Amino acid sequence: MDVALPTFSEPLIERQPRGRRVPVIFTSPHSGRDYPPAFLAETRLDPQNLRRSEDCFVDELFAAAPDAGAVLLAARFPRAYCDANREQWELDPAMFADALPAFVNQASPRVAAGLGTIPRIVAADAPIYRQRLAFAEAAARIETCWIPFHRRLAALIAQIKAAFGACLLIDCHSMPNASLAGLGRIDVVLGDAHGTTCAAEVTGRIEAAFAERGFIVRRNAPYAGGFITRHYGHPRDGVHAVQIELARRLYMDETQITRSADFSRLQETLSEVIAMLAHDAMAMMAADTPPP
């Protein structure tokens, strides 16, 4: 079987602060939309359907981060191709023509749902591939996409901790309307793995910032935070991580995959929240961070 090797010369978008720096990083691991031609050739879905797995335009919604002094790190590669918000090796053995190495996590809940590091499906449970892949292809994608993303994120966290003594990581995502069916109105979900990845003061201030602007906010349901939040969020070590999920109906047409008339308004509101976080980050983290 031929292996469709990645073609990314630069898998990341990194926007550094403009002016005064603050100890805050915003990540958008699912807004990538650069689809390699070889990948498109081996899928059974058209580009429009593949894009249903994206957190479309989320990197644009948080584009004010550098103006506030924070780093913005986003993936160029699409989630359907390689998911940076998973463990490095979460793979479904049913997707591959050859046996997977023993180090691969083949039994996680994400794998069972078809949403491993190399996803099997996109939204609405639509299978991506016509035939099984070679493990070498998964390894190549992880080498050229997943590893650079996490290597850079880990380096940024270390740099900020060295400069400020603490770091606030905000992992930015969006929620499809279908995932909120039957739950009533929800605009924003904050995930801190039930209080384990971020100090209570920090999560509380973020929640208040959204609530004060008229958003209905929930914590940890139906999203409590993915790999990025859980892997990097260690408040006792000075790294606080929160996942933000925004309801897509707030800013886009999910059917057409286009920005809605409300996009600019939400972007402006998020700029206010970003500015608040940038201004208060150190005070928030110091207020409720236990000593080592």
C-alpha positions in Angstrom: 0.0 0.0 0.0 1.3 3.4 -0.9 1.8 5.9 2.0 0.4 9.4 1.5 3.1 11.4 3.2 2.3 14.8 4.7 3.3 17.9 2.8 3.3 20.5 5.5 6.3 22.8 5.4 5.0 24.7 8.4 2.3 22.9 10.5 1.7 25.8 12.9 0.6 29.4 13.1 2.3 31.2 15.9 1.5 34.8 16.7 3.8 36.4 19.2 2.7 39.3 21.5 2.8 42.8 20.2 4.2 45.1 23.0 4.0 44.1 26.6 4.1 40.3 27.2 1.7 38.5 29.6 1.9 34.9 30.9 -1.0 33.7 28.8 -1.1 31.3 25.8 -4.1 30.7 23.6 -4.2 27.5 21.5 -6.5 26.5 18.7 -5.6 22.9 17.8 -8.8 22.2 15.7 -9.1 25.2 13.4 -6.6 24.0 10.8 -7.9 23.9 7.3 -4.9 23.0 5.1 -5.9 19.7 3.5 -3.1 17.8 1.7 -4.1 16.7 -1.8 -2.9 13.1 -1.0 -5.2 13.0 2.0 -8.2 14.3 0.0 -7.5 11.7 -2.7 -7.8 8.8 -0.1 -10.9 10.0 1.7 -14.5 9.1 0.8 -15.8 12.6 1.8 -15.8 15.8 0.0 -14.0 18.8 1.5 -17.2 20.4 2.8 -18.0 17.3 4.8 -14.5 16.9 6.1 -14.6 20.5 7.4 -17.5 19.6 9.7 -14.9 18.3 12.2 -13.1 21.6 12.3 -13.4 24.3 15.0 -14.0 26.6 12.1 -12.7 30.2 12.4 -11.8 29.8 16.1 -8.3 31.0 15.5 -9.8 34.1 14.0 -12.2 34.6 16.9 -9.2 34.8 19.3 -7.0 36.8 17.0 -6.7 39.7 19.5 -4.5 37.6 21.8 -1.2 39.1 20.5 -2.5 42.6 20.8 -3.1 41.9 24.5 0.4 40.5 25.0 -0.4 36.8 24.8 0.8 34.1 22.4 -1.6 32.5 19.9 -0.7 29.0 18.7 -2.9 27.3 16.1 -2.6 24.2 13.9 -2.6 24.6 10.2 -3.3 20.9 9.7 -7.0 19.8 10.0 -8.3 17.7 12.8 -9.6 15.1 10.4 -6.0 14.6 9.3 -4.2 14.6 12.7 -5.7 15.6 16.1 -3.4 17.5 18.4 -5.8 17.3 21.2 -5.3 13.6 21.7 -2.4 11.6 23.1 0.4 11.1 20.7 -0.6 7.5 20.0 -4.3 6.9 20.2 -5.1 4.8 17.2 -7.9 2.5 16.2 -6.5 -0.9 15.0 -9.5 -1.4 12.7 -8.3 1.5 10.6 -4.9 0.0 9.7 -3.8 -2.7 7.4 -0.9 -3.7 9.6 -0.6 -4.5 13.3 0.0 -1.5 15.6 3.0 -1.4 17.9 2.5 -2.3 21.6 3.0 1.3 22.7 -0.2 2.5 20.9 -3.2 3.2 23.0 -5.8 1.2 21.1 -8.6 1.2 23.8 -9.2 4.7 24.9 -12.8 6.1 24.8 -11.7 8.5 22.1 -10.5 5.6 19.9 -13.8 3.7 20.6 -15.7 6.8 19.4 -13.6 7.0 16.2 -11.8 10.2 17.3 -8.3 9.1 18.0 -5.1 10.9 17.0 -5.8 9.9 13.4 -9.6 10.1 13.4 -11.8 7.4 11.8 -14.9 9.6 11.4 -16.0 13.2 11.2 -19.2 14.8 12.5 -22.4 12.7 12.2 -20.3 9.5 12.4 -19.3 9.8 8.7 -16.3 7.5 8.0 -13.3 9.3 6.4 -11.5 6.5 4.5 -12.2 4.2 1.6 -9.7 1.6 2.8 -7.3 0.9 5.6 -4.2 2.9 6.2 -0.6 1.8 6.7 0.7 2.5 10.2 3.6 4.3 8.6 1.2 7.0 7.3 -0.1 7.6 10.9 3.5 7.8 12.2 4.4 10.3 9.4 1.4 12.5 10.3 2.3 12.4 14.0 5.9 13.2 13.2 5.1 16.2 11.0 2.0 17.6 12.8 1.4 16.4 16.3 5.0 16.5 17.6 5.9 20.0 16.3 2.7 21.4 17.8 3.4 19.9 21.2 7.1 20.6 21.1 6.4 24.2 20.5 3.6 24.5 23.1 5.8 22.9 25.7 8.6 25.3 24.9 6.3 28.3 25.1 5.0 27.2 28.5 8.6 26.7 29.8 9.6 30.1 28.5 6.6 31.9 30.2 7.1 30.0 33.5 10.8 31.0 33.5 9.9 34.7 32.9 6.8 35.0 35.1 6.8 32.0 37.5 3.4 30.9 36.2 1.5 30.4 32.9 -2.2 30.4 31.9 -3.1 28.2 29.0 -6.5 28.7 27.3 -7.4 26.0 24.8 -10.0 27.2 22.4 -12.7 25.1 20.7 -16.2 25.2 19.3 -19.3 23.1 20.0 -21.6 21.8 17.2 -25.3 22.4 17.8 -26.0 18.7 17.7 -23.8 18.1 20.8 -26.0 20.4 22.8 -29.3 18.9 21.9 -31.6 18.5 24.8 -29.4 20.5 27.2 -31.1 23.8 27.0 -29.3 27.0 26.0 -25.6 26.8 26.5 -23.2 29.4 25.0 -19.9 28.6 26.6 -18.5 25.5 28.3 -15.4 25.9 30.5 -13.4 22.7 31.0 -10.9 22.4 33.8 -11.2 18.6 34.4 -13.5 19.2 37.3 -11.2 21.6 39.1 -7.9 19.7 38.6 -6.2 21.6 35.8 -6.7 25.2 36.9 -7.1 27.2 40.1 -10.7 27.9 41.1 -10.0 31.6 41.1 -9.0 31.5 37.5 -11.8 29.4 36.2 -14.3 31.5 38.2 -13.0 34.8 36.8 -13.3 33.5 33.2 -16.8 32.2 33.9 -17.7 35.6 35.3 -16.3 37.5 32.3 -18.6 35.6 30.0 -21.6 35.7 32.3 -21.3 39.5 32.7 -21.5 39.7 28.9 -24.8 37.8 28.7 -23.5 34.3 27.9 -24.9 31.2 29.5 -21.9 29.3 30.9 -21.5 25.8 32.1 -18.5 24.1 33.6 -17.2 20.6 32.6 -20.4 19.4 30.9 -20.6 18.2 28.3 -16.9 19.0 27.8 -14.5 18.8 30.7 -11.2 19.4 28.8 -9.2 17.3 26.3 -5.6 16.1 26.2 -4.1 19.6 26.0 -5.9 20.8 29.1 -5.3 17.7 31.1 -1.7 17.2 30.0 -0.4 20.7 30.6 -2.7 21.9 33.4 -0.9 21.5 36.7 -1.7 24.3 39.1 0.7 23.2 41.8 3.5 23.6 39.2 2.2 27.0 38.2 0.5 26.0 34.9 -3.2 26.6 34.8 -5.2 25.3 31.8 -8.8 25.8 30.8 -10.6 24.7 27.8 -13.2 27.1 26.2 -15.9 25.7 24.0 -18.1 28.2 22.1 -21.4 27.2 20.6 -21.1 27.5 16.9 -24.5 29.0 16.5 -23.0 32.2 18.1 -20.9 32.9 15.1 -21.3 30.6 12.1 -23.7 28.7 9.8 -22.8 25.1 10.3 -24.4 23.9 7.1 -22.7 26.3 4.8 -19.5 26.5 7.0 -19.5 30.3 6.8 -19.2 33.1 9.2 -22.6 34.5 10.3 -23.5 38.2 10.7 -22.8 37.8 14.4 -19.1 36.8 13.9 -17.7 40.3 14.3 -19.7 41.0 17.4 -18.5 37.8 19.1 -14.9 38.5 18.0 -15.2 41.9 19.7 -16.6 40.4 22.9 -13.8 37.8 23.0 -11.3 40.6 22.6 -12.7 42.1 25.8 -12.4 38.8 27.6 -8.8 38.3 26.3 -7.8 41.8 27.5 -9.2 41.0 30.9 -7.3 37.7 31.1 -4.1 39.4 30.0 -4.4 42.2 32.5 -5.4 40.0 35.5 -3.6 36.7 34.8 -0.8 37.0 37.3 -3.2 38.2 40.1 -5.6 35.4 39.4 -3.0 32.7 39.4 -1.4 34.0 42.6 -4.7 34.2 44.4 -5.5 30.5 44.4 -2.3 28.6 43.5 -1.2 26.4 46.4 2.5 26.4 47.3 4.6 23.6 45.8 
